[in-house]
Amino acid sequence: MTETEPDGFSDEDRIGMKQRYCVPNILIGVLLVVAAAIPAPAQDVSAAELRIEKLRAQLRDVVDREAQLQERVSRLEEDLRPENVERSVATVGTTDAAALRAKRREQLEKEKAEVTGQLSEVSARRAGLETEIAAAEAEAVRLKAASLAPKEAPARDTPAAAPVTPTPAPAVKSRAPAKKRTPRRRSRPRRRA
Protein backbone atom coordinates (compact mmCIF):
# COMPACT_ATOMS: atom_id res chain seq x y z
CA MET A 1 0.00 0.00 0.00
CA THR A 2 1.22 3.47 -0.72
CA GLU A 3 1.28 6.39 1.57
CA THR A 4 -1.25 9.11 1.12
CA GLU A 5 -0.32 12.75 1.13
CA PRO A 6 -2.08 15.32 3.31
CA ASP A 7 -4.51 16.04 0.44
CA GLY A 8 -5.65 12.43 0.44
CA PHE A 9 -4.09 11.33 -2.87
CA SER A 10 -1.19 8.94 -3.28
CA ASP A 11 1.49 9.21 -5.94
CA GLU A 12 -0.18 6.45 -7.94
CA ASP A 13 -3.47 8.31 -7.76
CA ARG A 14 -1.80 11.46 -9.04
CA ILE A 15 -0.18 9.60 -11.95
CA GLY A 16 -3.52 8.03 -12.83
CA MET A 17 -5.22 11.43 -12.76
CA LYS A 18 -2.52 12.97 -14.95
CA GLN A 19 -2.93 10.22 -17.50
CA ARG A 20 -6.71 10.41 -17.29
CA TYR A 21 -6.84 14.19 -17.82
CA CYS A 22 -3.91 14.45 -20.24
CA VAL A 23 -5.59 12.52 -23.07
CA PRO A 24 -8.75 14.68 -23.14
CA ASN A 25 -6.62 17.83 -23.06
CA ILE A 26 -4.66 16.62 -26.07
CA LEU A 27 -7.87 15.77 -27.89
CA ILE A 28 -9.31 19.17 -27.10
CA GLY A 29 -6.15 20.82 -28.40
CA VAL A 30 -6.29 18.82 -31.62
CA LEU A 31 -9.97 19.67 -32.09
CA LEU A 32 -9.25 23.37 -31.58
CA VAL A 33 -6.52 23.27 -34.22
CA VAL A 34 -8.85 21.49 -36.66
CA ALA A 35 -11.66 23.94 -35.87
CA ALA A 36 -9.32 26.86 -36.52
CA ALA A 37 -8.44 25.42 -39.91
CA ILE A 38 -12.07 24.89 -40.98
CA PRO A 39 -13.13 28.58 -41.30
CA ALA A 40 -10.27 29.24 -43.71
CA PRO A 41 -12.24 28.11 -46.81
CA ALA A 42 -15.22 30.15 -45.65
CA GLN A 43 -12.97 33.19 -45.34
CA ASP A 44 -11.62 32.49 -48.82
CA VAL A 45 -15.17 32.34 -50.18
CA SER A 46 -16.14 35.61 -48.51
CA ALA A 47 -12.94 37.26 -49.77
CA ALA A 48 -13.74 36.06 -53.29
CA GLU A 49 -17.30 37.37 -53.03
CA LEU A 50 -15.99 40.73 -51.75
CA ARG A 51 -13.60 40.90 -54.72
CA ILE A 52 -16.50 40.14 -57.09
CA GLU A 53 -18.53 42.99 -55.60
CA LYS A 54 -15.61 45.42 -55.98
CA LEU A 55 -15.14 44.36 -59.59
CA ARG A 56 -18.85 44.77 -60.29
CA ALA A 57 -18.76 48.28 -58.80
CA GLN A 58 -15.81 49.12 -61.06
CA LEU A 59 -17.71 47.65 -64.01
CA ARG A 60 -20.75 49.83 -63.26
CA ASP A 61 -18.50 52.92 -63.20
CA VAL A 62 -16.85 51.92 -66.47
CA VAL A 63 -20.20 51.23 -68.14
CA ASP A 64 -21.47 54.65 -67.01
CA ARG A 65 -18.33 56.32 -68.37
CA GLU A 66 -18.69 54.39 -71.63
CA ALA A 67 -22.30 55.56 -72.00
CA GLN A 68 -21.23 59.19 -71.40
CA LEU A 69 -18.49 58.92 -74.03
CA GLN A 70 -20.85 57.33 -76.56
CA GLU A 71 -23.31 60.14 -75.96
CA ARG A 72 -20.52 62.70 -76.45
CA VAL A 73 -19.46 61.04 -79.72
CA SER A 74 -23.03 61.14 -81.04
CA ARG A 75 -23.29 64.86 -80.12
CA LEU A 76 -20.00 65.57 -81.88
CA GLU A 77 -21.21 63.71 -84.98
CA GLU A 78 -24.32 65.85 -84.92
CA ASP A 79 -22.22 69.02 -84.53
CA LEU A 80 -20.06 67.97 -87.51
CA ARG A 81 -22.97 68.01 -89.92
CA PRO A 82 -22.39 70.89 -92.41
CA GLU A 83 -25.54 72.83 -91.47
CA ASN A 84 -24.64 72.68 -87.76
CA VAL A 85 -21.07 73.86 -88.42
CA GLU A 86 -22.53 76.72 -90.46
CA ARG A 87 -24.93 77.62 -87.67
CA SER A 88 -22.18 77.58 -84.99
CA VAL A 89 -20.02 80.15 -86.87
CA ALA A 90 -22.89 82.28 -88.20
CA THR A 91 -22.86 84.57 -85.17
CA VAL A 92 -19.17 85.41 -85.59
CA GLY A 93 -18.52 88.28 -87.96
CA THR A 94 -15.60 87.57 -90.30
CA THR A 95 -14.43 88.26 -93.81
CA ASP A 96 -13.37 84.63 -94.37
CA ALA A 97 -16.33 82.46 -93.28
CA ALA A 98 -15.02 79.36 -95.12
CA ALA A 99 -11.77 79.39 -93.10
CA LEU A 100 -13.75 79.81 -89.88
CA ARG A 101 -15.99 76.84 -90.78
CA ALA A 102 -12.94 74.72 -91.64
CA LYS A 103 -11.31 75.63 -88.33
CA ARG A 104 -14.49 74.75 -86.41
CA ARG A 105 -14.82 71.43 -88.28
CA GLU A 106 -11.16 70.65 -87.52
CA GLN A 107 -11.70 71.35 -83.80
CA LEU A 108 -14.76 69.12 -83.70
CA GLU A 109 -12.99 66.29 -85.57
CA LYS A 110 -10.00 66.52 -83.21
CA GLU A 111 -12.28 66.37 -80.16
CA LYS A 112 -14.20 63.47 -81.70
CA ALA A 113 -10.94 61.56 -82.28
CA GLU A 114 -9.93 62.10 -78.62
CA VAL A 115 -13.31 60.99 -77.32
CA THR A 116 -13.31 57.96 -79.63
CA GLY A 117 -9.86 56.99 -78.30
CA GLN A 118 -11.11 57.30 -74.72
CA LEU A 119 -14.16 55.26 -75.66
CA SER A 120 -12.03 52.44 -77.07
CA GLU A 121 -9.89 52.44 -73.89
CA VAL A 122 -13.00 52.31 -71.69
CA SER A 123 -14.48 49.53 -73.84
CA ALA A 124 -11.27 47.52 -73.47
CA ARG A 125 -11.34 48.12 -69.70
CA ARG A 126 -14.97 46.96 -69.59
CA ALA A 127 -14.10 43.75 -71.45
CA GLY A 128 -11.19 43.15 -69.06
CA LEU A 129 -13.41 43.68 -66.03
CA GLU A 130 -16.02 41.29 -67.41
CA THR A 131 -13.31 38.67 -67.86
CA GLU A 132 -12.01 39.27 -64.31
CA ILE A 133 -15.53 38.99 -62.90
CA ALA A 134 -16.13 35.71 -64.73
CA ALA A 135 -12.84 34.32 -63.41
CA ALA A 136 -13.57 35.52 -59.87
CA GLU A 137 -17.07 34.00 -59.97
CA ALA A 138 -15.62 30.69 -61.18
CA GLU A 139 -13.07 30.80 -58.35
CA ALA A 140 -15.82 31.54 -55.80
CA VAL A 141 -17.87 28.60 -57.08
CA ARG A 142 -14.80 26.38 -56.88
CA LEU A 143 -14.10 27.51 -53.30
CA LYS A 144 -17.73 26.94 -52.29
CA ALA A 145 -17.68 23.47 -53.81
CA ALA A 146 -14.39 22.70 -52.09
CA SER A 147 -15.74 23.82 -48.73
CA LEU A 148 -18.89 21.71 -49.16
CA ALA A 149 -17.14 18.63 -50.58
CA PRO A 150 -16.25 15.86 -48.14
CA LYS A 151 -12.60 15.75 -47.26
CA GLU A 152 -10.63 12.90 -48.78
CA ALA A 153 -9.44 10.22 -46.39
CA PRO A 154 -5.67 10.10 -46.06
CA ALA A 155 -4.01 7.30 -47.97
CA ARG A 156 -2.99 4.35 -45.85
CA ASP A 157 0.55 3.15 -45.98
CA THR A 158 0.19 -0.60 -46.25
CA PRO A 159 3.26 -2.71 -46.74
CA ALA A 160 3.12 -4.54 -50.07
CA ALA A 161 -0.58 -5.20 -50.22
CA ALA A 162 -1.62 -7.93 -52.57
CA PRO A 163 -3.10 -6.64 -55.81
CA VAL A 164 -6.85 -6.78 -55.93
CA THR A 165 -8.30 -8.65 -58.86
CA PRO A 166 -11.75 -7.65 -59.97
CA THR A 167 -14.42 -10.28 -59.64
CA PRO A 168 -16.68 -10.79 -62.63
CA ALA A 169 -20.18 -9.46 -62.29
CA PRO A 170 -22.96 -12.05 -62.20
CA ALA A 171 -24.73 -12.63 -65.47
CA VAL A 172 -28.05 -10.87 -65.79
CA LYS A 173 -30.79 -12.11 -68.07
CA SER A 174 -32.06 -9.44 -70.37
CA ARG A 175 -35.76 -9.08 -70.90
CA ALA A 176 -37.51 -8.22 -74.07
CA PRO A 177 -38.69 -4.61 -74.04
CA ALA A 178 -42.20 -4.28 -72.69
CA LYS A 179 -44.92 -3.31 -75.09
CA LYS A 180 -46.26 0.14 -74.69
CA ARG A 181 -49.84 0.02 -73.52
CA THR A 182 -52.32 2.53 -74.69
CA PRO A 183 -55.31 3.25 -72.46
CA ARG A 184 -58.63 1.94 -73.69
CA ARG A 185 -61.22 4.45 -74.67
CA ARG A 186 -64.50 4.33 -72.92
CA SER A 187 -67.49 3.88 -75.05
CA ARG A 188 -69.79 5.89 -72.80
CA PRO A 189 -69.11 9.25 -71.30
CA ARG A 190 -68.75 9.40 -67.56
CA ARG A 191 -71.69 10.43 -65.50
CA ARG A 192 -71.51 13.73 -63.79
CA ALA A 193 -72.48 13.88 -60.19
BATORSE-525584 format. One record per residue: x, y, z of N, C-alpha, C in turn; chain; residue in three letters; residue number from 1. Coordinates in nm, 3 decimals, m for minus. Atoms other than C-alpha are relative to their C-alpha. Layout:
N
X, Y, Z, X, Y, Z, X, Y, Z, A, ALA, NUM
...
***
This chain:
193
0.082, m0.117, 0.000, 0.000, 0.000, 0.000, 0.087, 0.123, 0.000, A, MET, 1
m0.080, m0.122, 0.008, 0.122, 0.347, m0.072, m0.049, 0.101, 0.100, A, THR, 2
0.036, m0.104, m0.094, 0.128, 0.639, 0.157, m0.083, 0.107, m0.067, A, GLU, 3
0.080, m0.108, 0.052, m0.125, 0.911, 0.112, 0.055, 0.132, 0.050, A, THR, 4
m0.046, m0.135, m0.034, m0.032, 1.275, 0.113, m0.109, 0.068, 0.082, A, GLU, 5
0.099, m0.069, m0.081, m0.208, 1.532, 0.331, m0.128, 0.032, m0.077, A, PRO, 6
0.122, m0.030, 0.076, m0.451, 1.604, 0.044, m0.084, m0.124, m0.026, A, ASP, 7
0.077, 0.121, 0.012, m0.565, 1.243, 0.044, 0.030, m0.081, m0.125, A, GLY, 8
m0.033, 0.072, 0.122, m0.409, 1.133, m0.287, 0.141, m0.057, 0.009, A, PHE, 9
m0.132, 0.061, 0.004, m0.119, 0.894, m0.328, 0.068, 0.035, m0.132, A, SER, 10
m0.074, m0.026, 0.124, 0.149, 0.921, m0.594, m0.062, m0.076, m0.117, A, ASP, 11
0.063, 0.079, 0.106, m0.018, 0.645, m0.794, m0.131, 0.065, m0.044, A, GLU, 12
0.124, m0.068, 0.034, m0.347, 0.831, m0.776, 0.028, 0.123, m0.086, A, ASP, 13
m0.036, m0.120, 0.078, m0.180, 1.146, m0.904, 0.041, m0.037, m0.143, A, ARG, 14
m0.043, 0.044, 0.133, m0.018, 0.960, m1.195, m0.121, m0.043, m0.082, A, ILE, 15
0.121, 0.043, 0.069, m0.352, 0.803, m1.283, m0.084, 0.118, m0.044, A, GLY, 16
0.078, m0.119, 0.035, m0.522, 1.143, m1.276, 0.066, 0.077, m0.113, A, MET, 17
m0.072, m0.070, 0.108, m0.252, 1.297, m1.495, m0.025, m0.069, m0.133, A, LYS, 18
0.023, 0.074, 0.124, m0.293, 1.022, m1.750, m0.145, 0.012, m0.044, A, GLN, 19
0.142, m0.008, 0.031, m0.671, 1.041, m1.729, m0.035, 0.137, m0.058, A, ARG, 20
0.034, m0.134, 0.046, m0.684, 1.419, m1.782, 0.089, 0.050, m0.113, A, TYR, 21
m0.092, m0.041, 0.106, m0.391, 1.445, m2.024, m0.058, m0.033, m0.138, A, CYS, 22
0.054, 0.042, 0.129, m0.559, 1.252, m2.307, m0.113, 0.092, m0.046, A, VAL, 23
0.104, m0.092, 0.045, m0.875, 1.468, m2.314, 0.055, 0.139, m0.034, A, PRO, 24
m0.059, m0.130, 0.031, m0.662, 1.783, m2.306, 0.068, m0.001, m0.136, A, ASN, 25
m0.063, 0.012, 0.132, m0.466, 1.662, m2.607, m0.107, m0.002, m0.108, A, ILE, 26
0.108, 0.006, 0.098, m0.787, 1.577, m2.789, m0.066, 0.136, m0.019, A, LEU, 27
0.059, m0.133, 0.011, m0.931, 1.917, m2.710, 0.091, 0.092, m0.079, A, ILE, 28
m0.096, m0.082, 0.075, m0.615, 2.082, m2.840, m0.003, m0.031, m0.148, A, GLY, 29
0.006, 0.041, 0.141, m0.629, 1.882, m3.162, m0.129, 0.050, m0.064, A, VAL, 30
0.128, m0.047, 0.054, m0.997, 1.967, m3.209, 0.001, 0.151, m0.021, A, LEU, 31
m0.009, m0.145, 0.017, m0.925, 2.337, m3.158, 0.082, 0.037, m0.123, A, LEU, 32
m0.082, m0.026, 0.119, m0.652, 2.327, m3.422, m0.079, m0.030, m0.126, A, VAL, 33
0.082, 0.036, 0.118, m0.885, 2.149, m3.666, m0.110, 0.103, m0.020, A, VAL, 34
0.108, m0.099, 0.010, m1.166, 2.394, m3.587, 0.053, 0.133, m0.052, A, ALA, 35
m0.059, m0.124, 0.049, m0.932, 2.686, m3.652, 0.030, m0.008, m0.148, A, ALA, 36
m0.031, 0.016, 0.142, m0.844, 2.542, m3.991, m0.126, m0.004, m0.085, A, ALA, 37
0.124, 0.013, 0.077, m1.207, 2.489, m4.098, m0.050, 0.134, m0.053, A, ILE, 38
0.054, m0.125, 0.054, m1.313, 2.858, m4.130, 0.082, 0.059, m0.114, A, PRO, 39
m0.084, m0.055, 0.105, m1.027, 2.924, m4.371, m0.067, m0.004, m0.137, A, ALA, 40
0.070, m0.004, 0.129, m1.224, 2.811, m4.681, m0.116, 0.098, 0.000, A, PRO, 41
0.112, m0.094, m0.005, m1.522, 3.015, m4.565, 0.052, 0.143, m0.014, A, ALA, 42
m0.059, m0.133, 0.015, m1.297, 3.319, m4.534, 0.043, 0.022, m0.144, A, GLN, 43
m0.039, m0.012, 0.140, m1.162, 3.249, m4.882, m0.122, 0.029, m0.087, A, ASP, 44
0.123, m0.022, 0.078, m1.517, 3.234, m5.018, m0.049, 0.142, 0.019, A, VAL, 45
0.048, m0.137, m0.023, m1.614, 3.561, m4.851, 0.095, 0.102, m0.062, A, SER, 46
m0.095, m0.090, 0.065, m1.294, 3.726, m4.977, m0.023, 0.002, m0.150, A, ALA, 47
0.028, 0.006, 0.143, m1.374, 3.606, m5.329, m0.128, 0.075, m0.034, A, ALA, 48
0.126, m0.070, 0.025, m1.730, 3.737, m5.303, 0.018, 0.151, 0.015, A, GLU, 49
m0.030, m0.143, m0.018, m1.599, 4.073, m5.175, 0.073, 0.054, m0.123, A, LEU, 50
m0.073, m0.041, 0.122, m1.360, 4.090, m5.472, m0.096, 0.012, m0.118, A, ARG, 51
0.098, m0.005, 0.108, m1.650, 4.014, m5.709, m0.082, 0.127, 0.010, A, ILE, 52
0.079, m0.122, m0.018, m1.853, 4.299, m5.560, 0.080, 0.125, m0.037, A, GLU, 53
m0.084, m0.115, 0.037, m1.561, 4.542, m5.598, 0.014, 0.009, m0.152, A, LYS, 54
m0.013, 0.000, 0.146, m1.514, 4.436, m5.959, m0.130, 0.043, m0.067, A, LEU, 55
0.129, m0.041, 0.058, m1.885, 4.477, m6.029, m0.023, 0.150, 0.017, A, ARG, 56
0.012, m0.145, m0.020, m1.876, 4.828, m5.880, 0.086, 0.074, m0.102, A, ALA, 57
m0.087, m0.060, 0.102, m1.581, 4.912, m6.106, m0.065, m0.012, m0.138, A, GLN, 58
0.064, 0.021, 0.130, m1.771, 4.765, m6.401, m0.115, 0.099, m0.019, A, LEU, 59
0.109, m0.097, 0.011, m2.075, 4.983, m6.326, 0.054, 0.139, m0.032, A, ARG, 60
m0.061, m0.131, 0.028, m1.850, 5.292, m6.320, 0.049, 0.008, m0.144, A, ASP, 61
m0.053, 0.002, 0.137, m1.685, 5.192, m6.647, m0.114, 0.004, m0.102, A, VAL, 62
0.114, 0.000, 0.092, m2.020, 5.123, m6.814, m0.064, 0.139, m0.006, A, VAL, 63
0.053, m0.137, m0.002, m2.147, 5.465, m6.701, 0.088, 0.094, m0.081, A, ASP, 64
m0.095, m0.084, 0.074, m1.833, 5.632, m6.837, m0.010, m0.028, m0.150, A, ARG, 65
0.012, 0.037, 0.141, m1.869, 5.439, m7.163, m0.126, 0.061, m0.061, A, GLU, 66
0.125, m0.058, 0.049, m2.230, 5.556, m7.200, 0.016, 0.151, m0.020, A, ALA, 67
m0.023, m0.145, 0.013, m2.123, 5.919, m7.140, 0.084, 0.030, m0.124, A, GLN, 68
m0.086, m0.022, 0.117, m1.849, 5.892, m7.403, m0.075, m0.027, m0.130, A, LEU, 69
0.079, 0.029, 0.121, m2.085, 5.733, m7.656, m0.097, 0.114, m0.028, A, GLN, 70
0.090, m0.113, 0.018, m2.331, 6.014, m7.596, 0.076, 0.121, m0.054, A, GLU, 71
m0.082, m0.113, 0.047, m2.052, 6.270, m7.645, 0.039, m0.018, m0.147, A, ARG, 72
m0.034, 0.027, 0.140, m1.946, 6.104, m7.972, m0.120, 0.028, m0.090, A, VAL, 73
0.119, m0.024, 0.083, m2.303, 6.114, m8.104, m0.029, 0.150, m0.010, A, SER, 74
0.020, m0.145, 0.008, m2.329, 6.486, m8.012, 0.102, 0.065, m0.093, A, ARG, 75
m0.103, m0.055, 0.089, m2.000, 6.557, m8.188, m0.031, m0.032, m0.147, A, LEU, 76
0.039, 0.034, 0.137, m2.121, 6.371, m8.498, m0.111, 0.092, m0.049, A, GLU, 77
0.108, m0.092, 0.035, m2.432, 6.585, m8.492, 0.056, 0.140, m0.026, A, GLU, 78
m0.060, m0.132, 0.018, m2.222, 6.902, m8.453, 0.083, 0.009, m0.128, A, ASP, 79
m0.083, 0.001, 0.121, m2.006, 6.797, m8.751, m0.082, 0.006, m0.128, A, LEU, 80
0.081, m0.012, 0.121, m2.297, 6.801, m8.992, 0.018, 0.142, m0.056, A, ARG, 81
m0.031, m0.131, 0.061, m2.239, 7.089, m9.241, m0.094, 0.113, 0.045, A, PRO, 82
0.092, m0.107, m0.039, m2.554, 7.283, m9.147, 0.022, 0.043, 0.145, A, GLU, 83
m0.025, m0.036, m0.139, m2.464, 7.268, m8.776, 0.132, 0.076, 0.015, A, ASN, 84
m0.126, m0.075, m0.001, m2.107, 7.386, m8.842, m0.027, 0.142, m0.048, A, VAL, 85
0.038, m0.132, 0.053, m2.253, 7.672, m9.046, m0.073, 0.081, 0.107, A, GLU, 86
0.076, m0.069, m0.103, m2.493, 7.762, m8.767, 0.089, 0.044, 0.116, A, ARG, 87
m0.085, m0.033, m0.114, m2.218, 7.758, m8.499, 0.091, 0.120, m0.028, A, SER, 88
m0.087, m0.114, 0.032, m2.002, 8.015, m8.687, m0.076, 0.119, m0.057, A, VAL, 89
0.080, m0.107, 0.061, m2.289, 8.228, m8.820, m0.002, 0.126, 0.086, A, ALA, 90
0.007, m0.117, m0.088, m2.286, 8.457, m8.517, 0.131, 0.077, 0.007, A, THR, 91
m0.131, m0.066, m0.003, m1.917, 8.541, m8.559, 0.017, 0.077, m0.129, A, VAL, 92
m0.022, m0.080, 0.119, m1.852, 8.828, m8.796, 0.143, m0.015, m0.049, A, GLY, 93
m0.133, 0.020, 0.057, m1.560, 8.757, m9.030, m0.006, 0.022, m0.150, A, THR, 94
m0.007, m0.018, 0.144, m1.443, 8.826, m9.381, 0.023, m0.133, m0.071, A, THR, 95
m0.028, 0.131, 0.059, m1.337, 8.463, m9.437, m0.079, m0.108, 0.075, A, ASP, 96
0.089, 0.094, m0.067, m1.633, 8.246, m9.328, 0.040, m0.145, m0.028, A, ALA, 97
m0.039, 0.137, 0.036, m1.502, 7.936, m9.512, 0.114, m0.047, 0.088, A, ALA, 98
m0.112, 0.037, m0.086, m1.177, 7.939, m9.310, m0.048, m0.024, 0.143, A, ALA, 99
0.055, 0.016, m0.135, m1.375, 7.981, m8.988, m0.076, m0.132, 0.013, A, LEU, 100
0.071, 0.128, m0.001, m1.599, 7.684, m9.078, 0.097, m0.118, 0.000, A, ARG, 101
m0.100, 0.106, 0.006, m1.294, 7.472, m9.164, 0.070, m0.017, 0.135, A, ALA, 102
m0.064, 0.006, m0.131, m1.131, 7.563, m8.833, m0.093, m0.066, 0.102, A, LYS, 103
0.098, 0.059, m0.092, m1.449, 7.475, m8.641, m0.015, m0.150, m0.024, A, ARG, 104
0.011, 0.141, 0.036, m1.482, 7.143, m8.828, 0.124, m0.076, 0.049, A, ARG, 105
m0.125, 0.062, m0.044, m1.116, 7.065, m8.752, 0.000, m0.019, 0.153, A, GLU, 106
0.008, 0.012, m0.146, m1.170, 7.135, m8.380, m0.093, m0.113, 0.041, A, GLN, 107
0.097, 0.104, m0.034, m1.476, 6.912, m8.370, 0.054, m0.140, m0.034, A, LEU, 108
m0.056, 0.129, 0.039, m1.299, 6.629, m8.557, 0.110, m0.044, 0.096, A, GLU, 109
m0.106, 0.031, m0.096, m1.000, 6.652, m8.321, m0.060, m0.046, 0.133, A, LYS, 110
0.066, 0.039, m0.125, m1.228, 6.637, m8.016, m0.067, m0.136, m0.014, A, GLU, 111
0.065, 0.129, 0.022, m1.420, 6.347, m8.170, 0.103, m0.113, 0.001, A, LYS, 112
m0.105, 0.102, 0.002, m1.094, 6.156, m8.228, 0.047, m0.030, 0.143, A, ALA, 113
m0.040, 0.021, m0.139, m0.993, 6.210, m7.862, m0.105, m0.080, 0.076, A, GLU, 114
0.107, 0.069, m0.071, m1.331, 6.099, m7.732, m0.012, m0.144, m0.048, A, VAL, 115
0.007, 0.136, 0.054, m1.331, 5.796, m7.963, 0.114, m0.085, 0.057, A, THR, 116
m0.112, 0.072, m0.062, m0.986, 5.699, m7.830, m0.030, m0.036, 0.145, A, GLY, 117
0.038, 0.028, m0.139, m1.111, 5.730, m7.472, m0.107, m0.109, 0.005, A, GLN, 118
0.106, 0.100, 0.005, m1.416, 5.526, m7.566, 0.057, m0.140, m0.025, A, LEU, 119
m0.059, 0.132, 0.026, m1.203, 5.244, m7.707, 0.077, m0.051, 0.122, A, SER, 120
m0.070, 0.041, m0.122, m0.989, 5.244, m7.389, m0.100, m0.048, 0.105, A, GLU, 121
0.102, 0.037, m0.100, m1.300, 5.231, m7.169, m0.066, m0.132, m0.040, A, VAL, 122
0.060, 0.126, 0.045, m1.448, 4.953, m7.384, 0.094, m0.117, 0.028, A, SER, 123
m0.097, 0.105, m0.030, m1.127, 4.752, m7.347, 0.003, m0.028, 0.151, A, ALA, 124
0.003, 0.016, m0.146, m1.134, 4.812, m6.970, m0.125, m0.077, 0.043, A, ARG, 125
0.124, 0.070, m0.031, m1.497, 4.696, m6.959, 0.013, m0.149, m0.032, A, ARG, 126
m0.017, 0.141, 0.038, m1.410, 4.375, m7.145, 0.094, m0.071, 0.099, A, ALA, 127
m0.092, 0.059, m0.098, m1.119, 4.315, m6.906, m0.068, m0.026, 0.133, A, GLY, 128
0.072, 0.017, m0.126, m1.341, 4.368, m6.603, m0.099, m0.115, m0.008, A, LEU, 129
0.093, 0.111, 0.017, m1.602, 4.129, m6.741, 0.071, m0.134, 0.008, A, GLU, 130
m0.079, 0.122, m0.006, m1.331, 3.867, m6.786, 0.044, m0.028, 0.144, A, THR, 131
m0.041, 0.016, m0.139, m1.201, 3.927, m6.431, m0.117, m0.046, 0.087, A, GLU, 132
0.118, 0.038, m0.078, m1.553, 3.899, m6.290, m0.034, m0.146, m0.025, A, ILE, 133
0.031, 0.140, 0.033, m1.613, 3.571, m6.473, 0.100, m0.093, 0.068, A, ALA, 134
m0.101, 0.083, m0.065, m1.284, 3.432, m6.341, m0.019, m0.002, 0.151, A, ALA, 135
0.022, m0.007, m0.145, m1.357, 3.552, m5.987, m0.124, m0.079, 0.041, A, ALA, 136
0.120, 0.078, m0.031, m1.707, 3.400, m5.997, 0.029, m0.150, m0.009, A, GLU, 137
m0.037, 0.142, 0.012, m1.562, 3.069, m6.118, 0.083, m0.043, 0.121, A, ALA, 138
m0.082, 0.031, m0.117, m1.307, 3.080, m5.835, m0.088, m0.010, 0.125, A, GLU, 139
0.090, 0.005, m0.116, m1.582, 3.154, m5.580, m0.082, m0.129, m0.002, A, ALA, 140
0.076, 0.125, 0.010, m1.787, 2.860, m5.708, 0.089, m0.118, 0.036, A, VAL, 141
m0.093, 0.108, m0.031, m1.480, 2.638, m5.688, 0.026, m0.007, 0.151, A, ARG, 142
m0.025, m0.004, m0.144, m1.410, 2.751, m5.330, m0.122, m0.049, 0.078, A, LEU, 143
0.121, 0.047, m0.067, m1.773, 2.694, m5.229, m0.013, m0.151, m0.012, A, LYS, 144
0.009, 0.145, 0.021, m1.768, 2.347, m5.381, 0.105, m0.072, 0.083, A, ALA, 145
m0.105, 0.063, m0.079, m1.439, 2.270, m5.209, m0.034, 0.001, 0.148, A, ALA, 146
0.035, m0.005, m0.142, m1.574, 2.382, m4.873, m0.116, m0.093, 0.031, A, SER, 147
0.114, 0.089, m0.022, m1.889, 2.171, m4.916, 0.033, m0.146, m0.027, A, LEU, 148
m0.036, 0.137, 0.037, m1.714, 1.863, m5.058, 0.057, m0.072, 0.121, A, ALA, 149
m0.059, 0.076, m0.111, m1.625, 1.586, m4.814, 0.151, m0.009, m0.019, A, PRO, 150
m0.146, 0.008, 0.004, m1.260, 1.575, m4.726, 0.041, m0.142, m0.035, A, LYS, 151
m0.049, 0.131, 0.039, m1.063, 1.290, m4.878, 0.070, m0.065, 0.118, A, GLU, 152
m0.067, 0.073, m0.107, m0.944, 1.022, m4.639, 0.147, m0.013, m0.035, A, ALA, 153
m0.142, 0.013, 0.030, m0.567, 1.010, m4.606, 0.033, m0.142, m0.047, A, PRO, 154
m0.039, 0.129, 0.055, m0.401, 0.730, m4.797, 0.070, m0.081, 0.108, A, ALA, 155
m0.063, 0.088, m0.098, m0.299, 0.435, m4.585, 0.129, m0.053, m0.057, A, ARG, 156
m0.127, 0.059, 0.041, 0.055, 0.315, m4.598, m0.002, m0.146, 0.040, A, ASP, 157
0.003, 0.143, m0.027, 0.019, m0.060, m4.625, 0.121, m0.063, m0.065, A, THR, 158
m0.119, 0.063, 0.057, 0.326, m0.271, m4.674, m0.038, m0.107, m0.102, A, PRO, 159
0.014, 0.097, 0.110, 0.312, m0.454, m5.007, m0.133, m0.075, 0.004, A, ALA, 160
0.131, 0.063, 0.003, m0.058, m0.520, m5.022, m0.015, m0.079, m0.128, A, ALA, 161
0.020, 0.085, 0.117, m0.162, m0.793, m5.257, m0.091, 0.072, m0.097, A, ALA, 162
0.085, m0.068, 0.097, m0.310, m0.664, m5.581, m0.141, m0.058, 0.001, A, PRO, 163
0.139, 0.041, m0.002, m0.685, m0.678, m5.593, m0.042, m0.032, m0.142, A, VAL, 164
0.048, 0.036, 0.133, m0.830, m0.865, m5.886, m0.150, 0.017, m0.002, A, THR, 165
0.145, m0.022, 0.006, m1.175, m0.765, m5.997, m0.073, m0.131, m0.019, A, PRO, 166
0.083, 0.119, 0.015, m1.442, m1.028, m5.964, m0.102, 0.027, m0.110, A, THR, 167
0.097, m0.023, 0.108, m1.668, m1.079, m6.263, m0.139, 0.020, 0.057, A, PRO, 168
0.137, m0.028, m0.042, m2.018, m0.946, m6.229, m0.088, m0.118, m0.038, A, ALA, 169
0.089, 0.113, 0.034, m2.296, m1.205, m6.220, m0.078, 0.030, m0.128, A, PRO, 170
0.072, m0.016, 0.125, m2.473, m1.263, m6.547, m0.145, 0.036, 0.028, A, ALA, 171
0.137, m0.046, m0.017, m2.805, m1.087, m6.579, m0.077, m0.032, m0.127, A, VAL, 172
0.081, 0.030, 0.117, m3.079, m1.211, m6.807, m0.064, 0.129, m0.048, A, LYS, 173
0.064, m0.120, 0.054, m3.206, m0.944, m7.037, m0.142, m0.035, m0.042, A, SER, 174
0.140, 0.019, 0.036, m3.576, m0.908, m7.090, m0.029, 0.070, m0.130, A, ARG, 175
0.045, m0.066, 0.123, m3.751, m0.822, m7.407, m0.067, 0.131, 0.043, A, ALA, 176
0.064, m0.125, m0.039, m3.869, m0.461, m7.404, m0.151, m0.017, 0.011, A, PRO, 177
0.145, 0.011, m0.023, m4.220, m0.428, m7.269, m0.075, 0.080, m0.106, A, ALA, 178
0.081, m0.070, 0.098, m4.492, m0.331, m7.509, m0.064, 0.120, 0.066, A, LYS, 179
0.060, m0.122, m0.051, m4.626, 0.014, m7.469, m0.152, m0.016, m0.005, A, LYS, 180
0.145, 0.015, m0.006, m4.984, 0.002, m7.352, m0.066, 0.134, m0.022, A, ARG, 181
0.079, m0.121, 0.020, m5.232, 0.253, m7.469, m0.130, m0.018, 0.077, A, THR, 182
0.124, 0.014, m0.078, m5.531, 0.325, m7.246, m0.119, m0.022, m0.093, A, PRO, 183
0.120, 0.029, 0.078, m5.863, 0.194, m7.369, m0.094, 0.117, 0.010, A, ARG, 184
0.098, m0.108, 0.001, m6.122, 0.445, m7.467, m0.132, m0.054, 0.049, A, ARG, 185
0.130, 0.040, m0.051, m6.450, 0.433, m7.292, m0.105, 0.027, m0.106, A, ARG, 186
0.104, m0.016, 0.100, m6.749, 0.388, m7.505, m0.107, 0.099, 0.044, A, SER, 187
0.100, m0.092, m0.052, m6.979, 0.589, m7.280, 0.069, 0.112, 0.075, A, ARG, 188
m0.058, m0.108, m0.082, m6.911, 0.925, m7.130, m0.029, m0.023, 0.147, A, PRO, 189
0.017, 0.016, m0.145, m6.875, 0.940, m6.756, m0.118, 0.083, 0.047, A, ARG, 190
0.113, m0.073, m0.057, m7.169, 1.043, m6.550, 0.052, 0.110, 0.090, A, ARG, 191
m0.035, m0.111, m0.086, m7.151, 1.373, m6.379, m0.085, m0.006, 0.126, A, ARG, 192
0.072, 0.007, m0.125, m7.248, 1.388, m6.019, m0.065, 0.131, 0.036, A, ALA, 193
***
